[in-house]
Amino acid sequence: MDDFNRRDFLRGAGLAFAGVLGAASFAAGQQEEEEDTKTSEEEQEELDYDALFAEDSGDEDTRACPQCGALMYRQGRTWTCENCGYSYVE
């Protein structure tokens, strides 16, 4: 134990700090993941799929995305999803 010097102390302190920081970030990540799942579940409940897929007149400005179900908008002949970015040319 008489070979314990400044370098060994700093190495141990750095490892301890990294462990505490890693544990804190892991806990924060778990909390964010739980909040994200709650938010996505709430968003899925709020979507009115009947209104999204309802047949309107032939001159539509919005459609439902075939990938995620969110609204799509039209620019010229190209339809683009607001949520996932999926696009296609009509």
PDB file as gemmi writes it, atoms N, CA and C in Angstrom:
CRYST1    1.000    1.000    1.000  90.00  90.00  90.00 P 1                      
ATOM      1  N   MET A   1       0.821  -1.185   0.000  1.00  0.00           N  
ATOM      2  CA  MET A   1       0.000   0.000   0.000  1.00  0.00           C  
ATOM      3  C   MET A   1       0.864   1.246   0.000  1.00  0.00           C  
ATOM      4  N   ASP A   2       2.137   1.133   0.185  1.00  0.00           N  
ATOM      5  CA  ASP A   2       3.008   2.289   0.171  1.00  0.00           C  
ATOM      6  C   ASP A   2       3.322   2.736  -1.254  1.00  0.00           C  
ATOM      7  N   ASP A   3       2.840   2.007  -2.306  1.00  0.00           N  
ATOM      8  CA  ASP A   3       3.047   2.419  -3.679  1.00  0.00           C  
ATOM      9  C   ASP A   3       1.857   3.231  -4.196  1.00  0.00           C  
ATOM     10  N   PHE A   4       0.959   3.603  -3.323  1.00  0.00           N  
ATOM     11  CA  PHE A   4      -0.202   4.395  -3.701  1.00  0.00           C  
ATOM     12  C   PHE A   4       0.248   5.839  -3.893  1.00  0.00           C  
ATOM     13  N   ASN A   5       0.169   6.332  -5.121  1.00  0.00           N  
ATOM     14  CA  ASN A   5       0.632   7.692  -5.393  1.00  0.00           C  
ATOM     15  C   ASN A   5      -0.503   8.521  -6.003  1.00  0.00           C  
ATOM     16  N   ARG A   6      -0.161   9.710  -6.425  1.00  0.00           N  
ATOM     17  CA  ARG A   6      -1.140  10.653  -6.962  1.00  0.00           C  
ATOM     18  C   ARG A   6      -1.814  10.091  -8.215  1.00  0.00           C  
ATOM     19  N   ARG A   7      -1.070   9.466  -9.083  1.00  0.00           N  
ATOM     20  CA  ARG A   7      -1.602   8.916 -10.321  1.00  0.00           C  
ATOM     21  C   ARG A   7      -2.652   7.837 -10.032  1.00  0.00           C  
ATOM     22  N   ASP A   8      -2.380   6.965  -9.089  1.00  0.00           N  
ATOM     23  CA  ASP A   8      -3.341   5.917  -8.726  1.00  0.00           C  
ATOM     24  C   ASP A   8      -4.608   6.523  -8.132  1.00  0.00           C  
ATOM     25  N   PHE A   9      -4.431   7.563  -7.299  1.00  0.00           N  
ATOM     26  CA  PHE A   9      -5.584   8.222  -6.699  1.00  0.00           C  
ATOM     27  C   PHE A   9      -6.469   8.840  -7.781  1.00  0.00           C  
ATOM     28  N   LEU A  10      -5.859   9.562  -8.733  1.00  0.00           N  
ATOM     29  CA  LEU A  10      -6.628  10.209  -9.789  1.00  0.00           C  
ATOM     30  C   LEU A  10      -7.307   9.192 -10.695  1.00  0.00           C  
ATOM     31  N   ARG A  11      -6.671   8.088 -10.962  1.00  0.00           N  
ATOM     32  CA  ARG A  11      -7.275   7.036 -11.782  1.00  0.00           C  
ATOM     33  C   ARG A  11      -8.511   6.473 -11.078  1.00  0.00           C  
ATOM     34  N   GLY A  12      -8.391   6.186  -9.809  1.00  0.00           N  
ATOM     35  CA  GLY A  12      -9.522   5.665  -9.044  1.00  0.00           C  
ATOM     36  C   GLY A  12     -10.657   6.663  -8.939  1.00  0.00           C  
ATOM     37  N   ALA A  13     -10.317   7.933  -8.727  1.00  0.00           N  
ATOM     38  CA  ALA A  13     -11.345   8.967  -8.628  1.00  0.00           C  
ATOM     39  C   ALA A  13     -12.052   9.136  -9.977  1.00  0.00           C  
ATOM     40  N   GLY A  14     -11.297   9.058 -11.063  1.00  0.00           N  
ATOM     41  CA  GLY A  14     -11.896   9.172 -12.392  1.00  0.00           C  
ATOM     42  C   GLY A  14     -12.845   8.031 -12.680  1.00  0.00           C  
ATOM     43  N   LEU A  15     -12.449   6.817 -12.312  1.00  0.00           N  
ATOM     44  CA  LEU A  15     -13.322   5.663 -12.514  1.00  0.00           C  
ATOM     45  C   LEU A  15     -14.590   5.765 -11.674  1.00  0.00           C  
ATOM     46  N   ALA A  16     -14.444   6.239 -10.448  1.00  0.00           N  
ATOM     47  CA  ALA A  16     -15.613   6.407  -9.581  1.00  0.00           C  
ATOM     48  C   ALA A  16     -16.561   7.457 -10.161  1.00  0.00           C  
ATOM     49  N   PHE A  17     -16.000   8.553 -10.652  1.00  0.00           N  
ATOM     50  CA  PHE A  17     -16.819   9.617 -11.239  1.00  0.00           C  
ATOM     51  C   PHE A  17     -17.532   9.115 -12.487  1.00  0.00           C  
ATOM     52  N   ALA A  18     -16.828   8.361 -13.322  1.00  0.00           N  
ATOM     53  CA  ALA A  18     -17.439   7.810 -14.533  1.00  0.00           C  
ATOM     54  C   ALA A  18     -18.576   6.854 -14.181  1.00  0.00           C  
ATOM     55  N   GLY A  19     -18.410   6.078 -13.126  1.00  0.00           N  
ATOM     56  CA  GLY A  19     -19.465   5.166 -12.704  1.00  0.00           C  
ATOM     57  C   GLY A  19     -20.705   5.897 -12.232  1.00  0.00           C  
ATOM     58  N   VAL A  20     -20.512   6.939 -11.446  1.00  0.00           N  
ATOM     59  CA  VAL A  20     -21.650   7.727 -10.956  1.00  0.00           C  
ATOM     60  C   VAL A  20     -22.344   8.427 -12.110  1.00  0.00           C  
ATOM     61  N   LEU A  21     -21.557   8.999 -13.019  1.00  0.00           N  
ATOM     62  CA  LEU A  21     -22.126   9.682 -14.173  1.00  0.00           C  
ATOM     63  C   LEU A  21     -22.879   8.704 -15.079  1.00  0.00           C  
ATOM     64  N   GLY A  22     -22.346   7.523 -15.278  1.00  0.00           N  
ATOM     65  CA  GLY A  22     -23.010   6.517 -16.102  1.00  0.00           C  
ATOM     66  C   GLY A  22     -24.312   6.051 -15.486  1.00  0.00           C  
ATOM     67  N   ALA A  23     -24.323   5.862 -14.170  1.00  0.00           N  
ATOM     68  CA  ALA A  23     -25.548   5.436 -13.494  1.00  0.00           C  
ATOM     69  C   ALA A  23     -26.622   6.513 -13.584  1.00  0.00           C  
ATOM     70  N   ALA A  24     -26.218   7.774 -13.462  1.00  0.00           N  
ATOM     71  CA  ALA A  24     -27.181   8.870 -13.535  1.00  0.00           C  
ATOM     72  C   ALA A  24     -27.762   8.990 -14.944  1.00  0.00           C  
ATOM     73  N   SER A  25     -26.910   8.850 -15.948  1.00  0.00           N  
ATOM     74  CA  SER A  25     -27.413   8.962 -17.318  1.00  0.00           C  
ATOM     75  C   SER A  25     -28.294   7.765 -17.677  1.00  0.00           C  
ATOM     76  N   PHE A  26     -27.979   6.598 -17.164  1.00  0.00           N  
ATOM     77  CA  PHE A  26     -28.815   5.420 -17.398  1.00  0.00           C  
ATOM     78  C   PHE A  26     -30.198   5.629 -16.798  1.00  0.00           C  
ATOM     79  N   ALA A  27     -30.255   6.159 -15.576  1.00  0.00           N  
ATOM     80  CA  ALA A  27     -31.541   6.396 -14.917  1.00  0.00           C  
ATOM     81  C   ALA A  27     -32.343   7.447 -15.680  1.00  0.00           C  
ATOM     82  N   ALA A  28     -31.671   8.490 -16.168  1.00  0.00           N  
ATOM     83  CA  ALA A  28     -32.373   9.533 -16.922  1.00  0.00           C  
ATOM     84  C   ALA A  28     -32.888   8.973 -18.241  1.00  0.00           C  
ATOM     85  N   GLY A  29     -32.126   8.112 -18.873  1.00  0.00           N  
ATOM     86  CA  GLY A  29     -32.559   7.499 -20.130  1.00  0.00           C  
ATOM     87  C   GLY A  29     -33.771   6.612 -19.934  1.00  0.00           C  
ATOM     88  N   GLN A  30     -33.805   5.879 -18.848  1.00  0.00           N  
ATOM     89  CA  GLN A  30     -34.956   5.036 -18.564  1.00  0.00           C  
ATOM     90  C   GLN A  30     -36.208   5.874 -18.337  1.00  0.00           C  
ATOM     91  N   GLN A  31     -36.039   6.999 -17.635  1.00  0.00           N  
ATOM     92  CA  GLN A  31     -37.174   7.868 -17.370  1.00  0.00           C  
ATOM     93  C   GLN A  31     -37.697   8.485 -18.671  1.00  0.00           C  
ATOM     94  N   GLU A  32     -36.794   8.929 -19.564  1.00  0.00           N  
ATOM     95  CA  GLU A  32     -37.218   9.493 -20.841  1.00  0.00           C  
ATOM     96  C   GLU A  32     -37.921   8.445 -21.692  1.00  0.00           C  
ATOM     97  N   GLU A  33     -37.431   7.215 -21.652  1.00  0.00           N  
ATOM     98  CA  GLU A  33     -38.040   6.144 -22.442  1.00  0.00           C  
ATOM     99  C   GLU A  33     -39.465   5.882 -21.983  1.00  0.00           C  
ATOM    100  N   GLU A  34     -39.686   5.896 -20.667  1.00  0.00           N  
ATOM    101  CA  GLU A  34     -41.027   5.689 -20.142  1.00  0.00           C  
ATOM    102  C   GLU A  34     -41.950   6.832 -20.571  1.00  0.00           C  
ATOM    103  N   GLU A  35     -41.443   8.086 -20.541  1.00  0.00           N  
ATOM    104  CA  GLU A  35     -42.250   9.231 -20.946  1.00  0.00           C  
ATOM    105  C   GLU A  35     -42.574   9.156 -22.430  1.00  0.00           C  
ATOM    106  N   ASP A  36     -41.614   8.709 -23.245  1.00  0.00           N  
ATOM    107  CA  ASP A  36     -41.836   8.595 -24.689  1.00  0.00           C  
ATOM    108  C   ASP A  36     -42.920   7.570 -24.992  1.00  0.00           C  
ATOM    109  N   THR A  37     -42.907   6.444 -24.286  1.00  0.00           N  
ATOM    110  CA  THR A  37     -43.921   5.426 -24.547  1.00  0.00           C  
ATOM    111  C   THR A  37     -45.296   5.924 -24.124  1.00  0.00           C  
ATOM    112  N   LYS A  38     -45.370   6.668 -23.024  1.00  0.00           N  
ATOM    113  CA  LYS A  38     -46.651   7.218 -22.598  1.00  0.00           C  
ATOM    114  C   LYS A  38     -47.165   8.217 -23.621  1.00  0.00           C  
ATOM    115  N   THR A  39     -46.270   9.074 -24.133  1.00  0.00           N  
ATOM    116  CA  THR A  39     -46.661  10.084 -25.099  1.00  0.00           C  
ATOM    117  C   THR A  39     -47.131   9.432 -26.393  1.00  0.00           C  
ATOM    118  N   SER A  40     -46.417   8.414 -26.865  1.00  0.00           N  
ATOM    119  CA  SER A  40     -46.813   7.767 -28.116  1.00  0.00           C  
ATOM    120  C   SER A  40     -48.143   7.036 -27.960  1.00  0.00           C  
ATOM    121  N   GLU A  41     -48.380   6.452 -26.789  1.00  0.00           N  
ATOM    122  CA  GLU A  41     -49.663   5.800 -26.557  1.00  0.00           C  
ATOM    123  C   GLU A  41     -50.795   6.817 -26.565  1.00  0.00           C  
ATOM    124  N   GLU A  42     -50.562   7.997 -25.971  1.00  0.00           N  
ATOM    125  CA  GLU A  42     -51.581   9.032 -25.949  1.00  0.00           C  
ATOM    126  C   GLU A  42     -51.849   9.553 -27.353  1.00  0.00           C  
ATOM    127  N   GLU A  43     -50.789   9.716 -28.168  1.00  0.00           N  
ATOM    128  CA  GLU A  43     -50.968  10.199 -29.532  1.00  0.00           C  
ATOM    129  C   GLU A  43     -51.762   9.199 -30.357  1.00  0.00           C  
ATOM    130  N   GLN A  44     -51.533   7.920 -30.155  1.00  0.00           N  
ATOM    131  CA  GLN A  44     -52.254   6.917 -30.914  1.00  0.00           C  
ATOM    132  C   GLN A  44     -53.735   6.947 -30.566  1.00  0.00           C  
ATOM    133  N   GLU A  45     -54.051   7.227 -29.324  1.00  0.00           N  
ATOM    134  CA  GLU A  45     -55.445   7.284 -28.918  1.00  0.00           C  
ATOM    135  C   GLU A  45     -56.136   8.526 -29.478  1.00  0.00           C  
ATOM    136  N   GLU A  46     -55.385   9.628 -29.682  1.00  0.00           N  
ATOM    137  CA  GLU A  46     -55.977  10.873 -30.123  1.00  0.00           C  
ATOM    138  C   GLU A  46     -56.271  10.899 -31.613  1.00  0.00           C  
ATOM    139  N   LEU A  47     -55.614  10.076 -32.424  1.00  0.00           N  
ATOM    140  CA  LEU A  47     -55.836  10.095 -33.861  1.00  0.00           C  
ATOM    141  C   LEU A  47     -57.236   9.591 -34.197  1.00  0.00           C  
ATOM    142  N   ASP A  48     -57.900  10.313 -35.076  1.00  0.00           N  
ATOM    143  CA  ASP A  48     -59.221   9.931 -35.541  1.00  0.00           C  
ATOM    144  C   ASP A  48     -59.055   9.353 -36.940  1.00  0.00           C  
ATOM    145  N   TYR A  49     -58.901   8.046 -37.017  1.00  0.00           N  
ATOM    146  CA  TYR A  49     -58.608   7.391 -38.291  1.00  0.00           C  
ATOM    147  C   TYR A  49     -59.773   7.482 -39.266  1.00  0.00           C  
ATOM    148  N   ASP A  50     -60.983   7.542 -38.772  1.00  0.00           N  
ATOM    149  CA  ASP A  50     -62.126   7.681 -39.673  1.00  0.00           C  
ATOM    150  C   ASP A  50     -62.050   8.994 -40.445  1.00  0.00           C  
ATOM    151  N   ALA A  51     -61.653  10.053 -39.753  1.00  0.00           N  
ATOM    152  CA  ALA A  51     -61.540  11.353 -40.410  1.00  0.00           C  
ATOM    153  C   ALA A  51     -60.357  11.386 -41.368  1.00  0.00           C  
ATOM    154  N   LEU A  52     -59.283  10.682 -41.036  1.00  0.00           N  
ATOM    155  CA  LEU A  52     -58.104  10.675 -41.904  1.00  0.00           C  
ATOM    156  C   LEU A  52     -58.376   9.969 -43.225  1.00  0.00           C  
ATOM    157  N   PHE A  53     -59.106   8.887 -43.184  1.00  0.00           N  
ATOM    158  CA  PHE A  53     -59.346   8.089 -44.373  1.00  0.00           C  
ATOM    159  C   PHE A  53     -60.703   8.359 -45.015  1.00  0.00           C  
ATOM    160  N   ALA A  54     -61.386   9.385 -44.546  1.00  0.00           N  
ATOM    161  CA  ALA A  54     -62.706   9.706 -45.091  1.00  0.00           C  
ATOM    162  C   ALA A  54     -62.559  10.166 -46.533  1.00  0.00           C  
ATOM    163  N   GLU A  55     -63.513   9.775 -47.360  1.00  0.00           N  
ATOM    164  CA  GLU A  55     -63.508  10.156 -48.765  1.00  0.00           C  
ATOM    165  C   GLU A  55     -64.106  11.553 -48.891  1.00  0.00           C  
ATOM    166  N   ASP A  56     -63.283  12.475 -49.351  1.00  0.00           N  
ATOM    167  CA  ASP A  56     -63.748  13.836 -49.603  1.00  0.00           C  
ATOM    168  C   ASP A  56     -63.870  14.026 -51.108  1.00  0.00           C  
ATOM    169  N   SER A  57     -63.939  15.259 -51.496  1.00  0.00           N  
ATOM    170  CA  SER A  57     -63.992  15.539 -52.928  1.00  0.00           C  
ATOM    171  C   SER A  57     -62.668  15.146 -53.574  1.00  0.00           C  
ATOM    172  N   GLY A  58     -62.610  15.114 -54.890  1.00  0.00           N  
ATOM    173  CA  GLY A  58     -61.417  14.699 -55.600  1.00  0.00           C  
ATOM    174  C   GLY A  58     -60.259  15.669 -55.446  1.00  0.00           C  
ATOM    175  N   ASP A  59     -60.479  16.861 -54.911  1.00  0.00           N  
ATOM    176  CA  ASP A  59     -59.440  17.876 -54.779  1.00  0.00           C  
ATOM    177  C   ASP A  59     -58.945  17.904 -53.329  1.00  0.00           C  
ATOM    178  N   GLU A  60     -58.164  16.891 -52.922  1.00  0.00           N  
ATOM    179  CA  GLU A  60     -57.699  16.755 -51.542  1.00  0.00           C  
ATOM    180  C   GLU A  60     -56.448  17.585 -51.299  1.00  0.00           C  
ATOM    181  N   ASP A  61     -56.304  18.087 -50.079  1.00  0.00           N  
ATOM    182  CA  ASP A  61     -55.087  18.776 -49.682  1.00  0.00           C  
ATOM    183  C   ASP A  61     -54.283  17.942 -48.693  1.00  0.00           C  
ATOM    184  N   THR A  62     -54.919  16.998 -48.024  1.00  0.00           N  
ATOM    185  CA  THR A  62     -54.214  16.132 -47.073  1.00  0.00           C  
ATOM    186  C   THR A  62     -54.641  14.687 -47.275  1.00  0.00           C  
ATOM    187  N   ARG A  63     -53.751  13.790 -46.901  1.00  0.00           N  
ATOM    188  CA  ARG A  63     -54.022  12.359 -46.920  1.00  0.00           C  
ATOM    189  C   ARG A  63     -53.396  11.738 -45.691  1.00  0.00           C  
ATOM    190  N   ALA A  64     -53.714  10.469 -45.462  1.00  0.00           N  
ATOM    191  CA  ALA A  64     -53.100   9.721 -44.372  1.00  0.00           C  
ATOM    192  C   ALA A  64     -51.885   8.979 -44.925  1.00  0.00           C  
ATOM    193  N   CYS A  65     -50.801   8.997 -44.176  1.00  0.00           N  
ATOM    194  CA  CYS A  65     -49.566   8.328 -44.584  1.00  0.00           C  
ATOM    195  C   CYS A  65     -49.745   6.810 -44.486  1.00  0.00           C  
ATOM    196  N   PRO A  66     -49.347   6.063 -45.518  1.00  0.00           N  
ATOM    197  CA  PRO A  66     -49.472   4.608 -45.444  1.00  0.00           C  
ATOM    198  C   PRO A  66     -48.453   3.969 -44.492  1.00  0.00           C  
ATOM    199  N   GLN A  67     -47.390   4.695 -44.136  1.00  0.00           N  
ATOM    200  CA  GLN A  67     -46.362   4.158 -43.246  1.00  0.00           C  
ATOM    201  C   GLN A  67     -46.734   4.329 -41.769  1.00  0.00           C  
ATOM    202  N   CYS A  68     -47.109   5.574 -41.388  1.00  0.00           N  
ATOM    203  CA  CYS A  68     -47.325   5.845 -39.959  1.00  0.00           C  
ATOM    204  C   CYS A  68     -48.736   6.340 -39.632  1.00  0.00           C  
ATOM    205  N   GLY A  69     -49.537   6.691 -40.623  1.00  0.00           N  
ATOM    206  CA  GLY A  69     -50.901   7.127 -40.371  1.00  0.00           C  
ATOM    207  C   GLY A  69     -51.055   8.607 -40.108  1.00  0.00           C  
ATOM    208  N   ALA A  70     -49.959   9.369 -40.124  1.00  0.00           N  
ATOM    209  CA  ALA A  70     -50.044  10.812 -39.887  1.00  0.00           C  
ATOM    210  C   ALA A  70     -50.503  11.516 -41.166  1.00  0.00           C  
ATOM    211  N   LEU A  71     -50.732  12.814 -41.059  1.00  0.00           N  
ATOM    212  CA  LEU A  71     -51.192  13.576 -42.213  1.00  0.00           C  
ATOM    213  C   LEU A  71     -50.056  13.815 -43.203  1.00  0.00           C  
ATOM    214  N   MET A  72     -50.413  13.792 -44.481  1.00  0.00           N  
ATOM    215  CA  MET A  72     -49.468  14.100 -45.554  1.00  0.00           C  
ATOM    216  C   MET A  72     -49.942  15.375 -46.242  1.00  0.00           C  
ATOM    217  N   TYR A  73     -49.005  16.132 -46.783  1.00  0.00           N  
ATOM    218  CA  TYR A  73     -49.358  17.326 -47.524  1.00  0.00           C  
ATOM    219  C   TYR A  73     -48.835  17.215 -48.950  1.00  0.00           C  
ATOM    220  N   ARG A  74     -49.422  17.996 -49.848  1.00  0.00           N  
ATOM    221  CA  ARG A  74     -49.085  17.896 -51.259  1.00  0.00           C  
ATOM    222  C   ARG A  74     -48.358  19.158 -51.705  1.00  0.00           C  
ATOM    223  N   GLN A  75     -47.254  18.965 -52.442  1.00  0.00           N  
ATOM    224  CA  GLN A  75     -46.545  20.051 -53.099  1.00  0.00           C  
ATOM    225  C   GLN A  75     -46.408  19.646 -54.559  1.00  0.00           C  
ATOM    226  N   GLY A  76     -47.214  20.244 -55.401  1.00  0.00           N  
ATOM    227  CA  GLY A  76     -47.228  19.840 -56.803  1.00  0.00           C  
ATOM    228  C   GLY A  76     -47.828  18.453 -56.921  1.00  0.00           C  
ATOM    229  N   ARG A  77     -47.053  17.491 -57.435  1.00  0.00           N  
ATOM    230  CA  ARG A  77     -47.515  16.105 -57.552  1.00  0.00           C  
ATOM    231  C   ARG A  77     -46.954  15.218 -56.451  1.00  0.00           C  
ATOM    232  N   THR A  78     -46.142  15.771 -55.556  1.00  0.00           N  
ATOM    233  CA  THR A  78     -45.485  14.982 -54.520  1.00  0.00           C  
ATOM    234  C   THR A  78     -46.228  15.095 -53.196  1.00  0.00           C  
ATOM    235  N   TRP A  79     -46.554  13.951 -52.612  1.00  0.00           N  
ATOM    236  CA  TRP A  79     -47.164  13.885 -51.287  1.00  0.00           C  
ATOM    237  C   TRP A  79     -46.078  13.543 -50.279  1.00  0.00           C  
ATOM    238  N   THR A  80     -45.989  14.303 -49.164  1.00  0.00           N  
ATOM    239  CA  THR A  80     -44.952  14.105 -48.149  1.00  0.00           C  
ATOM    240  C   THR A  80     -45.601  14.033 -46.776  1.00  0.00           C  
ATOM    241  N   CYS A  81     -45.149  13.064 -45.961  1.00  0.00           N  
ATOM    242  CA  CYS A  81     -45.669  12.896 -44.599  1.00  0.00           C  
ATOM    243  C   CYS A  81     -45.022  13.911 -43.669  1.00  0.00           C  
ATOM    244  N   GLU A  82     -45.835  14.531 -42.800  1.00  0.00           N  
ATOM    245  CA  GLU A  82     -45.325  15.491 -41.828  1.00  0.00           C  
ATOM    246  C   GLU A  82     -44.525  14.810 -40.728  1.00  0.00           C  
ATOM    247  N   ASN A  83     -44.854  13.559 -40.430  1.00  0.00           N  
ATOM    248  CA  ASN A  83     -44.262  12.869 -39.299  1.00  0.00           C  
ATOM    249  C   ASN A  83     -42.984  12.118 -39.663  1.00  0.00           C  
ATOM    250  N   CYS A  84     -43.060  11.202 -40.624  1.00  0.00           N  
ATOM    251  CA  CYS A  84     -41.924  10.332 -40.912  1.00  0.00           C  
ATOM    252  C   CYS A  84     -41.145  10.721 -42.162  1.00  0.00           C  
ATOM    253  N   GLY A  85     -41.677  11.640 -42.974  1.00  0.00           N  
ATOM    254  CA  GLY A  85     -40.966  12.081 -44.166  1.00  0.00           C  
ATOM    255  C   GLY A  85     -41.180  11.214 -45.392  1.00  0.00           C  
ATOM    256  N   TYR A  86     -42.007  10.209 -45.301  1.00  0.00           N  
ATOM    257  CA  TYR A  86     -42.313   9.347 -46.452  1.00  0.00           C  
ATOM    258  C   TYR A  86     -42.933  10.200 -47.551  1.00  0.00           C  
ATOM    259  N   SER A  87     -42.504   9.989 -48.792  1.00  0.00           N  
ATOM    260  CA  SER A  87     -43.065  10.759 -49.891  1.00  0.00           C  
ATOM    261  C   SER A  87     -43.218   9.896 -51.125  1.00  0.00           C  
ATOM    262  N   TYR A  88     -44.142  10.283 -51.984  1.00  0.00           N  
ATOM    263  CA  TYR A  88     -44.329   9.619 -53.262  1.00  0.00           C  
ATOM    264  C   TYR A  88     -44.935  10.605 -54.240  1.00  0.00           C  
ATOM    265  N   VAL A  89     -44.730  10.317 -55.529  1.00  0.00           N  
ATOM    266  CA  VAL A  89     -45.252  11.156 -56.595  1.00  0.00           C  
ATOM    267  C   VAL A  89     -46.540  10.530 -57.088  1.00  0.00           C  
ATOM    268  N   GLU A  90     -47.548  11.340 -57.224  1.00  0.00           N  
ATOM    269  CA  GLU A  90     -48.859  10.856 -57.651  1.00  0.00           C  
ATOM    270  C   GLU A  90     -48.931  10.724 -59.143  1.00  0.00           C  
TER     271      GLU A  90                                                      
END                                                                             
